[in-house]
Amino acid sequence: MKCVDGEGWYQEDGKDAQSLKPGTVVTIPAGVKHWHGAKADTWFSHLAVECPGVDTSNEWLEPVTDELYCSLYTSQA
């Protein structure tokens, strides 16, 4: 995934969230639970490329709570 405009967050299950800005590239291995989305004060646009493979899947984390999302925003302000 590549952030092309705006700013966002990317977080893998069990890891800290990372800030996304234009030009940031994140390689997401098959089967890794994650989420990504816009920061609270901006929009976020990205490109995603999926490579064909055997036994691959896209795994989304459960919905992000307001508490977690707000904590990310305030910790990075």
Backbone as XML, in Angstrom:
<?xml version="1.0"?>
<chain id="A" units="angstrom">
  <residue number="1" name="MET">
    <atom name="N" x="0.845" y="-1.154" z="0.000"/>
    <atom name="CA" x="0.000" y="0.000" z="0.000"/>
    <atom name="C" x="0.899" y="1.227" z="0.000"/>
  </residue>
  <residue number="2" name="LYS">
    <atom name="N" x="0.476" y="2.242" z="-0.768"/>
    <atom name="CA" x="1.218" y="3.502" z="-0.797"/>
    <atom name="C" x="0.259" y="4.659" z="-0.537"/>
  </residue>
  <residue number="3" name="CYS">
    <atom name="N" x="0.592" y="5.483" z="0.438"/>
    <atom name="CA" x="-0.180" y="6.694" z="0.699"/>
    <atom name="C" x="0.141" y="7.686" z="-0.421"/>
  </residue>
  <residue number="4" name="VAL">
    <atom name="N" x="-0.881" y="8.160" z="-1.116"/>
    <atom name="CA" x="-0.643" y="9.098" z="-2.218"/>
    <atom name="C" x="-1.051" y="10.522" z="-1.884"/>
  </residue>
  <residue number="5" name="ASP">
    <atom name="N" x="-1.916" y="10.704" z="-0.888"/>
    <atom name="CA" x="-2.292" y="12.055" z="-0.474"/>
    <atom name="C" x="-3.012" y="12.000" z="0.861"/>
  </residue>
  <residue number="6" name="GLY">
    <atom name="N" x="-3.053" y="13.135" z="1.545"/>
    <atom name="CA" x="-3.645" y="13.184" z="2.874"/>
    <atom name="C" x="-2.736" y="12.496" z="3.878"/>
  </residue>
  <residue number="7" name="GLU">
    <atom name="N" x="-3.279" y="12.188" z="5.042"/>
    <atom name="CA" x="-2.514" y="11.483" z="6.076"/>
    <atom name="C" x="-3.380" y="10.415" z="6.720"/>
  </residue>
  <residue number="8" name="GLY">
    <atom name="N" x="-2.747" y="9.331" z="7.126"/>
    <atom name="CA" x="-3.509" y="8.246" z="7.727"/>
    <atom name="C" x="-2.702" y="7.468" z="8.740"/>
  </residue>
  <residue number="9" name="TRP">
    <atom name="N" x="-3.313" y="6.357" z="9.162"/>
    <atom name="CA" x="-2.703" y="5.421" z="10.105"/>
    <atom name="C" x="-2.689" y="4.033" z="9.484"/>
  </residue>
  <residue number="10" name="TYR">
    <atom name="N" x="-1.674" y="3.238" z="9.851"/>
    <atom name="CA" x="-1.612" y="1.819" z="9.519"/>
    <atom name="C" x="-1.197" y="1.106" z="10.794"/>
  </residue>
  <residue number="11" name="GLN">
    <atom name="N" x="-1.894" y="-0.002" z="11.111"/>
    <atom name="CA" x="-1.540" y="-0.757" z="12.311"/>
    <atom name="C" x="-1.763" y="-2.233" z="12.076"/>
  </residue>
  <residue number="12" name="GLU">
    <atom name="N" x="-0.724" y="-3.009" z="12.390"/>
    <atom name="CA" x="-0.830" y="-4.466" z="12.376"/>
    <atom name="C" x="-1.213" y="-4.942" z="13.770"/>
  </residue>
  <residue number="13" name="ASP">
    <atom name="N" x="-1.898" y="-6.053" z="13.837"/>
    <atom name="CA" x="-2.313" y="-6.646" z="15.096"/>
    <atom name="C" x="-1.105" y="-6.833" z="16.013"/>
  </residue>
  <residue number="14" name="GLY">
    <atom name="N" x="-1.186" y="-6.259" z="17.233"/>
    <atom name="CA" x="-0.139" y="-6.420" z="18.221"/>
    <atom name="C" x="1.042" y="-5.465" z="18.087"/>
  </residue>
  <residue number="15" name="LYS">
    <atom name="N" x="0.991" y="-4.537" z="17.117"/>
    <atom name="CA" x="2.092" y="-3.590" z="16.916"/>
    <atom name="C" x="1.582" y="-2.166" z="17.063"/>
  </residue>
  <residue number="16" name="ASP">
    <atom name="N" x="2.511" y="-1.229" z="17.242"/>
    <atom name="CA" x="2.150" y="0.182" z="17.305"/>
    <atom name="C" x="1.682" y="0.672" z="15.939"/>
  </residue>
  <residue number="17" name="ALA">
    <atom name="N" x="0.781" y="1.658" z="15.952"/>
    <atom name="CA" x="0.326" y="2.275" z="14.710"/>
    <atom name="C" x="1.449" y="3.125" z="14.133"/>
  </residue>
  <residue number="18" name="GLN">
    <atom name="N" x="1.494" y="3.210" z="12.801"/>
    <atom name="CA" x="2.473" y="4.075" z="12.157"/>
    <atom name="C" x="1.748" y="5.128" z="11.330"/>
  </residue>
  <residue number="19" name="SER">
    <atom name="N" x="2.319" y="6.303" z="11.343"/>
    <atom name="CA" x="1.762" y="7.436" z="10.617"/>
    <atom name="C" x="2.025" y="7.271" z="9.121"/>
  </residue>
  <residue number="20" name="LEU">
    <atom name="N" x="1.021" y="7.600" z="8.316"/>
    <atom name="CA" x="1.153" y="7.536" z="6.866"/>
    <atom name="C" x="1.067" y="8.941" z="6.291"/>
  </residue>
  <residue number="21" name="LYS">
    <atom name="N" x="2.030" y="9.294" z="5.459"/>
    <atom name="CA" x="2.060" y="10.575" z="4.756"/>
    <atom name="C" x="2.317" y="10.284" z="3.285"/>
  </residue>
  <residue number="22" name="PRO">
    <atom name="N" x="2.047" y="11.222" z="2.396"/>
    <atom name="CA" x="2.277" y="10.961" z="0.978"/>
    <atom name="C" x="3.685" y="10.409" z="0.720"/>
  </residue>
  <residue number="23" name="GLY">
    <atom name="N" x="3.734" y="9.309" z="-0.007"/>
    <atom name="CA" x="4.998" y="8.647" z="-0.308"/>
    <atom name="C" x="5.308" y="7.468" z="0.589"/>
  </residue>
  <residue number="24" name="THR">
    <atom name="N" x="4.636" y="7.344" z="1.751"/>
    <atom name="CA" x="4.859" y="6.211" z="2.646"/>
    <atom name="C" x="4.393" y="4.924" z="1.969"/>
  </residue>
  <residue number="25" name="VAL">
    <atom name="N" x="5.238" y="3.909" z="1.979"/>
    <atom name="CA" x="4.900" y="2.600" z="1.417"/>
    <atom name="C" x="4.919" y="1.571" z="2.541"/>
  </residue>
  <residue number="26" name="VAL">
    <atom name="N" x="3.886" y="0.745" z="2.604"/>
    <atom name="CA" x="3.795" y="-0.320" z="3.599"/>
    <atom name="C" x="3.595" y="-1.636" z="2.856"/>
  </residue>
  <residue number="27" name="THR">
    <atom name="N" x="4.462" y="-2.596" z="3.124"/>
    <atom name="CA" x="4.299" y="-3.934" z="2.562"/>
    <atom name="C" x="3.569" y="-4.780" z="3.596"/>
  </residue>
  <residue number="28" name="ILE">
    <atom name="N" x="2.435" y="-5.329" z="3.203"/>
    <atom name="CA" x="1.595" y="-6.088" z="4.126"/>
    <atom name="C" x="1.629" y="-7.556" z="3.699"/>
  </residue>
  <residue number="29" name="PRO">
    <atom name="N" x="2.325" y="-8.401" z="4.449"/>
    <atom name="CA" x="2.374" y="-9.817" z="4.085"/>
    <atom name="C" x="0.985" y="-10.463" z="4.133"/>
  </residue>
  <residue number="30" name="ALA">
    <atom name="N" x="0.799" y="-11.477" z="3.334"/>
    <atom name="CA" x="-0.472" y="-12.204" z="3.317"/>
    <atom name="C" x="-0.799" y="-12.719" z="4.710"/>
  </residue>
  <residue number="31" name="GLY">
    <atom name="N" x="-2.075" y="-12.592" z="5.084"/>
    <atom name="CA" x="-2.547" y="-13.139" z="6.350"/>
    <atom name="C" x="-2.284" y="-12.282" z="7.573"/>
  </residue>
  <residue number="32" name="VAL">
    <atom name="N" x="-1.666" y="-11.109" z="7.416"/>
    <atom name="CA" x="-1.384" y="-10.232" z="8.554"/>
    <atom name="C" x="-2.614" y="-9.372" z="8.848"/>
  </residue>
  <residue number="33" name="LYS">
    <atom name="N" x="-3.170" y="-9.500" z="10.063"/>
    <atom name="CA" x="-4.326" y="-8.687" z="10.454"/>
    <atom name="C" x="-3.889" y="-7.243" z="10.631"/>
  </residue>
  <residue number="34" name="HIS">
    <atom name="N" x="-4.651" y="-6.328" z="10.038"/>
    <atom name="CA" x="-4.278" y="-4.921" z="10.081"/>
    <atom name="C" x="-5.496" y="-4.039" z="9.805"/>
  </residue>
  <residue number="35" name="TRP">
    <atom name="N" x="-5.289" y="-2.731" z="9.994"/>
    <atom name="CA" x="-6.278" y="-1.735" z="9.575"/>
    <atom name="C" x="-5.513" y="-0.514" z="9.084"/>
  </residue>
  <residue number="36" name="HIS">
    <atom name="N" x="-6.167" y="0.271" z="8.243"/>
    <atom name="CA" x="-5.609" y="1.554" z="7.843"/>
    <atom name="C" x="-6.759" y="2.501" z="7.551"/>
  </residue>
  <residue number="37" name="GLY">
    <atom name="N" x="-6.514" y="3.791" z="7.796"/>
    <atom name="CA" x="-7.557" y="4.782" z="7.577"/>
    <atom name="C" x="-7.030" y="6.185" z="7.795"/>
  </residue>
  <residue number="38" name="ALA">
    <atom name="N" x="-7.887" y="7.162" z="7.531"/>
    <atom name="CA" x="-7.506" y="8.575" z="7.621"/>
    <atom name="C" x="-7.299" y="9.002" z="9.063"/>
  </residue>
  <residue number="39" name="LYS">
    <atom name="N" x="-6.407" y="9.991" z="9.252"/>
    <atom name="CA" x="-6.280" y="10.643" z="10.551"/>
    <atom name="C" x="-7.522" y="11.498" z="10.778"/>
  </residue>
  <residue number="40" name="ALA">
    <atom name="N" x="-7.735" y="11.885" z="12.019"/>
    <atom name="CA" x="-8.963" y="12.581" z="12.405"/>
    <atom name="C" x="-9.140" y="13.928" z="11.717"/>
  </residue>
  <residue number="41" name="ASP">
    <atom name="N" x="-8.062" y="14.596" z="11.362"/>
    <atom name="CA" x="-8.183" y="15.949" z="10.831"/>
    <atom name="C" x="-7.863" y="16.063" z="9.343"/>
  </residue>
  <residue number="42" name="THR">
    <atom name="N" x="-7.868" y="14.949" z="8.622"/>
    <atom name="CA" x="-7.561" y="14.977" z="7.190"/>
    <atom name="C" x="-8.223" y="13.803" z="6.493"/>
  </residue>
  <residue number="43" name="TRP">
    <atom name="N" x="-8.110" y="13.779" z="5.213"/>
    <atom name="CA" x="-8.563" y="12.625" z="4.430"/>
    <atom name="C" x="-7.329" y="11.836" z="4.041"/>
  </residue>
  <residue number="44" name="PHE">
    <atom name="N" x="-7.537" y="10.677" z="3.424"/>
    <atom name="CA" x="-6.453" y="9.751" z="3.142"/>
    <atom name="C" x="-6.751" y="9.022" z="1.846"/>
  </residue>
  <residue number="45" name="SER">
    <atom name="N" x="-5.796" y="9.040" z="0.938"/>
    <atom name="CA" x="-5.939" y="8.337" z="-0.331"/>
    <atom name="C" x="-4.746" y="7.407" z="-0.501"/>
  </residue>
  <residue number="46" name="HIS">
    <atom name="N" x="-5.001" y="6.176" z="-0.929"/>
    <atom name="CA" x="-3.913" y="5.215" z="-1.077"/>
    <atom name="C" x="-4.125" y="4.323" z="-2.288"/>
  </residue>
  <residue number="47" name="LEU">
    <atom name="N" x="-3.032" y="3.717" z="-2.719"/>
    <atom name="CA" x="-3.061" y="2.698" z="-3.762"/>
    <atom name="C" x="-2.665" y="1.375" z="-3.126"/>
  </residue>
  <residue number="48" name="ALA">
    <atom name="N" x="-3.361" y="0.321" z="-3.510"/>
    <atom name="CA" x="-3.017" y="-1.003" z="-2.997"/>
    <atom name="C" x="-2.855" y="-1.950" z="-4.179"/>
  </residue>
  <residue number="49" name="VAL">
    <atom name="N" x="-1.805" y="-2.743" z="-4.133"/>
    <atom name="CA" x="-1.527" y="-3.722" z="-5.172"/>
    <atom name="C" x="-1.464" y="-5.086" z="-4.509"/>
  </residue>
  <residue number="50" name="GLU">
    <atom name="N" x="-2.243" y="-6.013" z="-5.038"/>
    <atom name="CA" x="-2.235" y="-7.367" z="-4.494"/>
    <atom name="C" x="-1.529" y="-8.280" z="-5.480"/>
  </residue>
  <residue number="51" name="CYS">
    <atom name="N" x="-0.541" y="-9.020" z="-4.991"/>
    <atom name="CA" x="0.198" y="-9.955" z="-5.832"/>
    <atom name="C" x="-0.447" y="-11.332" z="-5.735"/>
  </residue>
  <residue number="52" name="PRO">
    <atom name="N" x="-0.639" y="-11.994" z="-6.870"/>
    <atom name="CA" x="-1.242" y="-13.329" z="-6.812"/>
    <atom name="C" x="-0.338" y="-14.301" z="-6.070"/>
  </residue>
  <residue number="53" name="GLY">
    <atom name="N" x="-0.956" y="-15.257" z="-5.427"/>
    <atom name="CA" x="-0.186" y="-16.252" z="-4.690"/>
    <atom name="C" x="-1.051" y="-17.439" z="-4.340"/>
  </residue>
  <residue number="54" name="VAL">
    <atom name="N" x="-0.485" y="-18.375" z="-3.647"/>
    <atom name="CA" x="-1.186" y="-19.574" z="-3.204"/>
    <atom name="C" x="-1.459" y="-19.433" z="-1.715"/>
  </residue>
  <residue number="55" name="ASP">
    <atom name="N" x="-2.674" y="-19.753" z="-1.298"/>
    <atom name="CA" x="-3.062" y="-19.687" z="0.110"/>
    <atom name="C" x="-2.821" y="-18.305" z="0.709"/>
  </residue>
  <residue number="56" name="THR">
    <atom name="N" x="-3.220" y="-17.266" z="0.010"/>
    <atom name="CA" x="-3.089" y="-15.899" z="0.503"/>
    <atom name="C" x="-4.459" y="-15.369" z="0.904"/>
  </residue>
  <residue number="57" name="SER">
    <atom name="N" x="-4.462" y="-14.394" z="1.795"/>
    <atom name="CA" x="-5.722" y="-13.782" z="2.204"/>
    <atom name="C" x="-5.447" y="-12.408" z="2.774"/>
  </residue>
  <residue number="58" name="ASN">
    <atom name="N" x="-6.468" y="-11.588" z="2.795"/>
    <atom name="CA" x="-6.410" y="-10.260" z="3.390"/>
    <atom name="C" x="-7.137" y="-10.346" z="4.724"/>
  </residue>
  <residue number="59" name="GLU">
    <atom name="N" x="-6.473" y="-10.027" z="5.809"/>
    <atom name="CA" x="-7.061" y="-10.169" z="7.140"/>
    <atom name="C" x="-7.221" y="-8.809" z="7.797"/>
  </residue>
  <residue number="60" name="TRP">
    <atom name="N" x="-8.471" y="-8.405" z="8.016"/>
    <atom name="CA" x="-8.735" y="-7.111" z="8.645"/>
    <atom name="C" x="-8.906" y="-7.277" z="10.150"/>
  </residue>
  <residue number="61" name="LEU">
    <atom name="N" x="-8.367" y="-6.321" z="10.897"/>
    <atom name="CA" x="-8.599" y="-6.290" z="12.340"/>
    <atom name="C" x="-10.063" y="-6.001" z="12.621"/>
  </residue>
  <residue number="62" name="GLU">
    <atom name="N" x="-10.477" y="-6.248" z="13.841"/>
    <atom name="CA" x="-11.816" y="-5.893" z="14.266"/>
    <atom name="C" x="-11.954" y="-4.363" z="14.183"/>
  </residue>
  <residue number="63" name="PRO">
    <atom name="N" x="-13.183" y="-3.831" z="14.219"/>
    <atom name="CA" x="-13.343" y="-2.370" z="14.156"/>
    <atom name="C" x="-12.500" y="-1.669" z="15.222"/>
  </residue>
  <residue number="64" name="VAL">
    <atom name="N" x="-11.884" y="-0.563" z="14.827"/>
    <atom name="CA" x="-11.053" y="0.223" z="15.735"/>
    <atom name="C" x="-11.973" y="1.024" z="16.648"/>
  </residue>
  <residue number="65" name="THR">
    <atom name="N" x="-11.725" y="0.943" z="17.952"/>
    <atom name="CA" x="-12.564" y="1.673" z="18.900"/>
    <atom name="C" x="-12.260" y="3.171" z="18.840"/>
  </residue>
  <residue number="66" name="ASP">
    <atom name="N" x="-13.247" y="3.975" z="19.233"/>
    <atom name="CA" x="-13.041" y="5.425" z="19.301"/>
    <atom name="C" x="-11.897" y="5.750" z="20.268"/>
  </residue>
  <residue number="67" name="GLU">
    <atom name="N" x="-11.819" y="5.014" z="21.360"/>
    <atom name="CA" x="-10.780" y="5.258" z="22.360"/>
    <atom name="C" x="-9.384" y="5.061" z="21.761"/>
  </residue>
  <residue number="68" name="LEU">
    <atom name="N" x="-9.180" y="3.960" z="21.036"/>
    <atom name="CA" x="-7.880" y="3.712" z="20.413"/>
    <atom name="C" x="-7.577" y="4.770" z="19.357"/>
  </residue>
  <residue number="69" name="TYR">
    <atom name="N" x="-8.550" y="5.047" z="18.502"/>
    <atom name="CA" x="-8.346" y="6.010" z="17.422"/>
    <atom name="C" x="-7.998" y="7.391" z="17.986"/>
  </residue>
  <residue number="70" name="CYS">
    <atom name="N" x="-8.718" y="7.841" z="18.979"/>
    <atom name="CA" x="-8.451" y="9.154" z="19.580"/>
    <atom name="C" x="-7.100" y="9.182" z="20.276"/>
  </residue>
  <residue number="71" name="SER">
    <atom name="N" x="-6.687" y="8.067" z="20.882"/>
    <atom name="CA" x="-5.384" y="8.022" z="21.539"/>
    <atom name="C" x="-4.260" y="8.145" z="20.525"/>
  </residue>
  <residue number="72" name="LEU">
    <atom name="N" x="-4.442" y="7.611" z="19.334"/>
    <atom name="CA" x="-3.427" y="7.735" z="18.279"/>
    <atom name="C" x="-3.294" y="9.184" z="17.861"/>
  </residue>
  <residue number="73" name="TYR">
    <atom name="N" x="-4.404" y="9.837" z="17.693"/>
    <atom name="CA" x="-4.405" y="11.217" z="17.248"/>
    <atom name="C" x="-3.747" y="12.141" z="18.283"/>
  </residue>
  <residue number="74" name="THR">
    <atom name="N" x="-4.103" y="11.962" z="19.533"/>
    <atom name="CA" x="-3.556" y="12.852" z="20.557"/>
    <atom name="C" x="-2.079" y="12.563" z="20.843"/>
  </residue>
  <residue number="75" name="SER">
    <atom name="N" x="-1.660" y="11.309" z="20.672"/>
    <atom name="CA" x="-0.256" y="10.975" z="20.933"/>
    <atom name="C" x="0.661" y="11.479" z="19.824"/>
  </residue>
  <residue number="76" name="GLN">
    <atom name="N" x="0.131" y="11.775" z="18.660"/>
    <atom name="CA" x="0.951" y="12.226" z="17.529"/>
    <atom name="C" x="0.805" y="13.712" z="17.249"/>
  </residue>
  <residue number="77" name="ALA">
    <atom name="N" x="-0.070" y="14.398" z="17.980"/>
    <atom name="CA" x="-0.324" y="15.822" z="17.706"/>
    <atom name="C" x="0.853" y="16.686" z="18.044"/>
  </residue>
</chain>
